[in-house]
Amino acid sequence: MAHTCRGTINLATAHIDTEDACNIVLSSGGRTYHLKASTEVERQRWVTALELAKAKAIRMMNDQSDSSESQERAAQSAQSSWKTNWSMLMVP
């Protein structure tokens, strides 16, 4: 049986919950996924890995947002400098 990618899960907005000793419920984007581990230890490893991946996804989103804001501020500063320089050139 060939396995193919069936989509992605946005972990940044996901809610991770445990139902019992071996079950995990992962909700994201209006969809709910029920996962079952072989043991309670395996379930805890999966929950830990998912929570770490979620934290990383959130950090990446925040870094991208900060980067976009920094680029916007740099562009505004450059535009302001350009206007100042242009004004200096146009002074009679």
MARBA-3410 file (N, C-alpha, C, O; in Angstrom, 1 decimal):
92
0.8,-1.2,0.0,0.0,0.0,0.0,0.9,1.2,0.0,1.7,1.4,0.9 ~ 0.7,2.1,-1.0,1.5,3.3,-1.1,0.9,4.4,-0.1,-0.3,4.5,-0.1 ~ 1.8,5.1,0.5,1.4,6.2,1.4,1.7,7.5,0.8,2.7,7.7,0.2 ~ 0.7,8.4,0.8,0.9,9.7,0.2,0.5,10.7,1.3,-0.3,10.4,2.2 ~ 1.0,11.9,1.1,0.6,13.0,2.0,-0.9,13.4,1.8,-1.3,13.5,0.7
-1.6,13.4,2.9,-3.0,13.7,2.8,-3.3,15.1,3.3,-4.5,15.4,3.6 ~ -2.3,15.9,3.5,-2.5,17.3,4.0,-1.6,17.7,5.1,-0.6,16.9,5.4 ~ -1.9,18.8,5.7,-1.1,19.3,6.8,-2.0,19.7,8.0,-3.2,19.9,7.8 ~ -1.4,19.8,9.1,-2.1,20.2,10.3,-1.3,21.4,10.9,-0.1,21.4,11.1 ~ -2.0,22.5,11.0,-1.4,23.7,11.6,-1.3,23.6,13.1,-2.3,23.8,13.8
-0.1,23.2,13.5,0.1,23.0,14.9,0.0,24.3,15.8,-0.3,24.3,16.9 ~ 0.3,25.4,15.1,0.3,26.7,15.8,-1.1,27.0,16.4,-1.2,27.6,17.5 ~ -2.1,26.5,15.7,-3.5,26.7,16.2,-4.1,25.5,16.8,-5.3,25.5,17.1 ~ -3.4,24.4,16.9,-3.9,23.1,17.3,-4.1,23.0,18.8,-3.5,23.7,19.6 ~ -5.1,22.2,19.2,-5.4,21.9,20.6,-5.1,20.5,20.8,-5.6,19.6,20.1
-4.2,20.2,21.7,-3.7,18.8,22.0,-4.3,18.3,23.3,-4.1,19.0,24.3 ~ -5.0,17.2,23.3,-5.7,16.7,24.5,-5.5,15.2,24.6,-5.3,14.6,23.6 ~ -5.6,14.7,25.8,-5.5,13.2,26.0,-6.9,12.8,26.5,-7.5,13.4,27.4 ~ -7.4,11.7,25.9,-8.7,11.1,26.4,-8.5,10.1,27.5,-9.2,10.2,28.5 ~ -7.5,9.3,27.4,-7.2,8.3,28.4,-5.7,7.9,28.3,-4.9,8.6,27.8
-5.4,6.7,28.7,-4.0,6.3,28.8,-3.3,6.2,27.5,-2.1,6.5,27.4 ~ -4.0,5.9,26.4,-3.3,5.8,25.1,-3.9,6.7,24.0,-3.3,6.6,22.9 ~ -4.9,7.4,24.2,-5.5,8.2,23.1,-5.2,9.7,23.2,-5.1,10.3,24.3 ~ -5.0,10.3,22.0,-4.7,11.7,21.9,-5.8,12.3,20.9,-6.1,11.6,19.9 ~ -6.3,13.4,21.3,-7.2,14.1,20.4,-6.5,15.4,20.0,-6.1,16.2,20.8
-6.3,15.6,18.7,-5.7,16.8,18.1,-6.7,17.5,17.2,-7.2,17.0,16.3 ~ -7.0,18.8,17.6,-8.0,19.6,16.9,-7.3,20.8,16.3,-6.6,21.5,17.0 ~ -7.6,21.0,15.0,-7.0,22.2,14.4,-7.9,22.5,13.1,-8.2,21.6,12.3 ~ -8.1,23.8,12.9,-8.8,24.2,11.7,-10.2,23.5,11.5,-10.6,23.2,10.4 ~ -10.9,23.3,12.6,-12.2,22.7,12.5,-12.2,21.2,12.3,-13.3,20.6,12.2
-11.1,20.6,12.3,-11.0,19.1,12.1,-10.4,18.5,13.4,-9.7,19.2,14.1 ~ -10.9,17.3,13.7,-10.4,16.6,14.9,-9.8,15.3,14.5,-10.4,14.5,13.7 ~ -8.6,15.0,15.0,-7.9,13.7,14.7,-7.8,13.0,16.0,-7.4,13.5,17.0 ~ -8.2,11.7,16.0,-8.1,10.8,17.1,-6.9,9.9,16.8,-6.9,9.1,15.9 ~ -5.9,10.0,17.7,-4.7,9.1,17.6,-4.6,8.2,18.7,-5.0,8.5,19.8
-4.0,7.0,18.5,-3.9,6.0,19.5,-2.5,5.5,19.6,-2.0,5.0,18.6 ~ -1.9,5.6,20.7,-0.5,5.1,20.9,-0.6,3.6,21.5,-1.7,3.2,22.0 ~ 0.5,2.9,21.4,0.5,1.5,21.9,0.5,1.5,23.4,-0.1,0.6,24.0 ~ 1.2,2.4,24.1,1.3,2.5,25.5,1.1,3.9,26.0,1.1,4.8,25.3 ~ 0.9,4.0,27.3,0.8,5.3,27.9,2.1,6.1,27.8,2.1,7.3,27.6
3.3,5.4,27.9,4.6,6.1,27.7,4.7,6.6,26.2,5.2,7.7,26.0 ~ 4.3,5.8,25.3,4.4,6.2,23.9,3.4,7.4,23.7,3.8,8.4,23.0 ~ 2.2,7.4,24.3,1.3,8.5,24.1,1.9,9.8,24.7,1.8,10.9,24.1 ~ 2.6,9.7,25.9,3.2,10.9,26.5,4.4,11.4,25.6,4.5,12.6,25.5 ~ 5.1,10.5,24.9,6.2,10.9,24.0,5.6,11.7,22.8,6.1,12.7,22.4
4.5,11.2,22.3,3.8,11.9,21.2,3.3,13.2,21.6,3.4,14.2,20.9 ~ 2.7,13.3,22.8,2.1,14.6,23.3,3.3,15.6,23.5,3.1,16.7,23.1 ~ 4.4,15.1,24.1,5.5,16.0,24.3,6.0,16.5,22.9,6.3,17.7,22.8 ~ 6.2,15.6,22.0,6.7,16.0,20.6,5.8,17.0,19.9,6.2,17.9,19.3 ~ 4.5,16.7,20.0,3.5,17.6,19.4,3.5,19.0,20.1,3.4,20.0,19.4
3.6,19.0,21.4,3.6,20.3,22.1,4.9,21.1,21.8,4.9,22.3,21.6 ~ 6.0,20.4,21.7,7.3,21.1,21.3,7.2,21.6,19.9,7.6,22.7,19.6 ~ 6.6,20.8,19.0,6.4,21.3,17.6,5.5,22.5,17.5,5.7,23.4,16.7 ~ 4.4,22.4,18.3,3.5,23.6,18.4,4.2,24.8,18.9,4.0,25.9,18.3 ~ 5.0,24.7,19.9,5.7,25.9,20.4,6.7,26.4,19.4,6.8,27.6,19.2
7.3,25.6,18.6,8.2,26.0,17.6,7.4,26.7,16.4,7.9,27.7,15.9 ~ 6.3,26.1,16.1,5.5,26.7,15.0,5.0,28.1,15.4,5.0,29.1,14.6 ~ 4.7,28.3,16.7,4.2,29.6,17.2,5.4,30.6,17.2,5.3,31.7,16.8 ~ 6.6,30.1,17.6,7.8,31.0,17.6,8.1,31.4,16.1,8.4,32.6,15.9 ~ 8.0,30.5,15.2,8.3,30.8,13.8,7.3,31.8,13.3,7.7,32.7,12.5
6.0,31.7,13.6,5.0,32.7,13.2,5.3,34.1,13.8,5.2,35.1,13.1 ~ 5.7,34.1,15.1,6.0,35.4,15.7,7.3,36.0,15.1,7.3,37.2,14.9 ~ 8.3,35.1,14.8,9.5,35.6,14.1,9.2,36.2,12.8,9.8,37.3,12.4 ~ 8.4,35.6,12.0,8.0,36.1,10.7,7.3,37.4,10.8,7.5,38.3,10.0 ~ 6.4,37.5,11.8,5.6,38.7,12.0,6.6,39.9,12.4,6.5,41.0,11.9
7.5,39.6,13.3,8.5,40.5,13.8,9.4,41.0,12.6,9.7,42.2,12.5 ~ 9.8,40.0,11.7,10.6,40.3,10.6,9.9,41.2,9.6,10.4,42.2,9.1 ~ 8.6,41.0,9.4,7.8,41.8,8.5,7.7,43.2,9.0,7.8,44.2,8.3 ~ 7.5,43.3,10.4,7.4,44.7,11.0,8.7,45.4,10.9,8.7,46.6,10.6 ~ 9.8,44.7,11.1,11.1,45.3,11.0,11.4,45.8,9.5,11.9,46.9,9.3
11.0,45.0,8.6,11.2,45.4,7.2,10.3,46.6,6.8,10.8,47.5,6.1 ~ 9.1,46.7,7.4,8.2,47.8,7.1,8.8,49.1,7.7,8.8,50.1,7.1 ~ 9.3,48.9,9.0,10.0,50.1,9.6,11.2,50.6,8.8,11.4,51.8,8.7 ~ 12.0,49.6,8.3,13.2,50.0,7.6,12.8,50.7,6.3,13.4,51.6,5.9 ~ 11.7,50.2,5.6,11.3,50.8,4.4,10.8,52.2,4.7,11.0,53.2,3.9
10.0,52.4,5.8,9.5,53.8,6.1,10.7,54.7,6.5,10.7,55.9,6.1 ~ 11.7,54.2,7.1,12.9,55.0,7.5,13.6,55.4,6.2,14.1,56.5,6.1 ~ 13.8,54.4,5.3,14.5,54.7,4.0,13.7,55.8,3.2,14.3,56.7,2.6 ~ 12.4,55.6,3.2,11.5,56.6,2.5,11.7,58.0,3.1,11.7,59.0,2.4 ~ 11.7,58.0,4.5,11.8,59.3,5.2,13.2,59.9,4.8,13.3,61.1,4.6
14.2,59.1,4.8,15.6,59.6,4.5,15.6,60.1,3.1,16.2,61.2,2.8 ~ 14.9,59.4,2.2,14.9,59.8,0.8,14.2,61.2,0.6,14.7,62.0,-0.1 ~ 13.1,61.3,1.3,12.3,62.6,1.3,13.2,63.7,1.8,13.2,64.8,1.3 ~ 13.9,63.5,2.9,14.8,64.5,3.5,15.9,64.9,2.5,16.1,66.1,2.3 ~ 16.5,63.9,1.9,17.6,64.2,1.0,17.1,64.9,-0.3,17.7,65.8,-0.8
15.9,64.5,-0.7,15.3,65.2,-1.9,15.0,66.6,-1.6,15.2,67.5,-2.4 ~ 14.5,66.9,-0.4,14.2,68.2,0.1,15.4,69.1,0.1,15.4,70.2,-0.3 ~ 16.5,68.5,0.6,17.8,69.2,0.6,18.3,69.6,-0.8,18.9,70.6,-1.0 ~ 18.1,68.7,-1.7,18.5,68.9,-3.1,17.7,70.0,-3.8,18.2,70.7,-4.6 ~ 16.4,70.1,-3.4,15.5,71.0,-4.0,15.6,72.4,-3.4,14.9,73.3,-3.9
16.3,72.6,-2.3,16.4,73.9,-1.7,17.2,74.9,-2.6,18.3,74.5,-3.1 ~ 16.6,76.1,-3.0,17.2,77.0,-3.9,18.5,77.6,-3.3,19.1,78.4,-4.0
END
